[in-house]
Amino acid sequence: MYALCEGLSHSRHSCPDIKMNYEERFYRNRMKAEDLEYFQILEFETDLFLGVDGNAMNSMLPQMVCNNVRQLRQSIVRYNENHPDFISGLTPLALDKHAIPIVRDMLEAGKKTGVGPMAAVAGAVSKYVGQILAPFSKEIIVENGGDLLIKTQKIRRVALYTGNPEFTDIGLMIKPRENPFGVCTSSGTMGHSLSFGKADTVTVISEDIPLADAAATALGNRIKRPEDIARGLDWIKTIPGILGALIIIEDQLGAWGEIELG
């Protein structure tokens, strides 16, 4: 279920005042290139791997992101105290115009795709972390549990780890784009995220990063056998804001939209 944007050099920074809960993510070992530096943020279940321009790195940047992630997580928990289905619910909840922006984003993404708001949490956190990084770096990669926010002025390759021997070296070619966008992946065969489908990999692209995250989950739920690929792609086409989708299951692959394999 993992998507990784190849192209990050190694420069680790720690946040000693943050409580951390670490799970080794083996695929990050392949994220190497000379044009970016990365740092890692661990805040309870949130584990971010961030790449930025080398000249953007300074001692304050990781702490700024740490503080932002903590605030985002606290906001979600506080909202759930008065709306107890927000974190646990698997179906869409009513929109709430009075909610804070990250909660509104998650509610809207769930509503558009027919899933619970937490299906969009990784994409939503990445969106706001990307906004923090934007004034400092032209090139931004935010990896959050295999989901990516990418802002790039050059062509990059996103490698997809499918766990499927039929598709062992497959990736997406990402072209420069003015706005950041999400490359979000779901799997019914790997990882700890909940999926009701059986797809090895479902990847969705959108400039609405929370929507890409929720849509990947929703599309993955629909794919239980190869025959579901066509119906799944027909469904994803109906969601405004989705730029492309890729489905891999068994020995079959289906794609639609701005998907360029490389």
N, C-alpha and C positions, 0 to 999 in steps of 0.2 A: 504493500500500500504506500510505499515511500516514494516521494518525488524529491529530487535534489538538483539544485542548480550548480553545475560544476563550475568552480571558479572562485574559491576563497582561500586566502593564505592564512596561516595560523598565528594568532596573537591573542592569547586567552587573558581575560580579565575577570577577577572575582568580585563578588559583592558581599563582604563579610557580615554585613548587618541584616542580610536577608535569610530567612529560614529556607533551607533547600531540601528538595526531595529528588534525587538524581536517578535516572534510568539511562543506562548506556545506549546510545543510538549509533549503531555500527556504521550506518550509511554516511555519517558525517566525515568519516575518514577519507572519503573520495572527493570531498568538497575543497579542492585546492586550485588556486591560480594566484598569480602575482599581483593582479590589479586591485584586489580587495583584501582587507583585514577583517577578522571576525572576532566576536566576543559572545559569550554565553550568559544567559540570564536564567536563573532557577528560582522560582517563587512557588513553593508547594507543588501542585501538579503542572504548573506552567513551566515549560522548558523551551526557551528560545535560543536560536542560533542565528546571529545577525552579522551580515557582511556590509561593510561600508568602504568608501574611498580611504586609501591609506592616510591621506592628509587630513581626513576628518576625525581620525582617532585622537582622543585626549582622555585624561584621567576622569573627567566629569561625565562623559557621554554614557558609559555603562550605568553609573548611578542614576542619571536622569531617566534612563529606560527602566531601571529597577523600580524607582518611585512611581513611574507611570503604570507599570504592570500591577504593582500593589494596589494602587488606587482603582484600577479597572476591576480587579478581582473583588475588592471590598464593595464596590458599587453593585456588582452582580449579586453578591451575597446579601447585601442590604435589601435589594429589590425582591429577592426571593423570600425574605422574612414576611413581607406583606402579600406576596404572590407565590405561595408555596409550590405551585405547579411549574414555576419557571425553570428550575433546574432539573426536576425529575420528569417533566412532561415529555411525551413522545409525539404529541400532536400539536398543531398550531394553536397559539393563544391569541386572544384579542389584542389588537394594536392599542398602544397607550401613548398618546401624544404628550403626556406629561412626564414620561420616563426620560432618563438621561440618554444621551445619544447612543452609547454602545448597546443599551438594552433595547432601544427602538430599532436599531439595526438588526439585532438578533430576532426580535419579534417579526419584523417585516420580512426577513429572509425565510423564517419558518412559515409564515403565511403564504408566501409566493410558491413555496416548494412542497408544502404539505407535511412538514416535519416539526418537531419541537424546537424551541429557540436555541437550546444548547448545541444543536447540530451546527450552529454558526459561530460558536464561541471562539474557536481557534482563528478563524478568519477575521472575526471582529476585533480580537485583541491585536492581531497583526496589523490591521488597518490603522489603529490608533498609535501603535508603536512606529509604524511607517511615517505617520504625520510628525512624530517627535524627531525622527531622524532626517526628515526632508530638508530642513534649513542647513544641515551640516554636510550632506552628501548627495551627489548627483546619482550615484549608483547605490542601490539599496537591495539587500536580500534579507527577508525575515522568514526563517524556517521555523514552523511551529507544528511539531508532531507529524512531519511529512508534508504539511501544507505550506505553500510558499506565497509570500508577497514579493513581487519583483518590480523594481524600477530601474530601467537600464537604457543606456544610450548606445549599446553595442549588441551584437548578436551573441546569445548565450544558448547553451544546450542544457535542458533539464532532463536528467536521466531518470527513468522510472524503474523502480525495483518491484517486479511483479510476483516473484516467487514461482513463476511459471516457466518450466524448462523450454517451452515453445517460444518464449519471448525473453531471452536472457540479456540482450543488449539493445534496448529500445529507449528512445528519448524524443523529446520535443525540441524543435528549434524555435527559440524565442527571439523575435525581432524587436528592435528599438521601438518604444512607445512613449508618448509624452506623459501619460498618467501611469501610476502604479496599478498593477493588476494582480489577481490571484490565480494561482495554479494549484487547485485543491484536489486531493485524492482520497478515495474511500476504497475499502476492500472488505469482501465477505470471507476471506480466507486467511488474512494476516492481521496482526495488530490487536490492540485492546479496545478500539472504538466499536460501538454497537452498530451492526449492520444486519438487516434481514435478508440480504441477498447472498449470492454465491460467486460474484465476480472476483477475479483475481485483482483487477485494477479498474477503477472508474475515475477518470480525471476530468475536471471541468475548469474552464477558463472564463474569467469575467473581470471587468474593472471594478465591479462591486464585490469586494473580497468576502464579506460575510455571505453574500448570495452564492458565490462560487462554492464555499464550504458547505452550506446547507444543500445546495443542488447536487453536489457530489454524493452526499449521504442519501438523498432522496432517489437519485438515479441508481445508485448501488443497490438500494432496497428492491428495485424493480427487476434486477438482473439475477435470475436463478438458474438459467440455462442459456446456451448459445442462441436459441430461437428468440430470446427476449431482446437481443441487441437492437433490431430494427424498431421495435415498439418503444424501447427506451430512448433511442435517438429522436424518434418522432415526438416523444413527450418533451424532451429537453428543448427542442426547437421552439416550443410554445412559450417559453419563459423569457420575457423581455430582459435584456441585459446579459444574457449568456452568449459568449463569443464562440465557444467550441466545446466539444466533449469527445472523449476517447473511452472505449470499453474493451476490456480483454477478459475473456472467460474460456477456459479450456484451450482449444486450438484456434479460436476465432477472435478476430479483432474488428471493431467497427468504429468509425470516426465521422464527425460532422463539424463544419465550421472552420475556424482558424486553427486547425491542427496540422502541423507540418512535422512529420517524423524525420528523425535524423540521428 
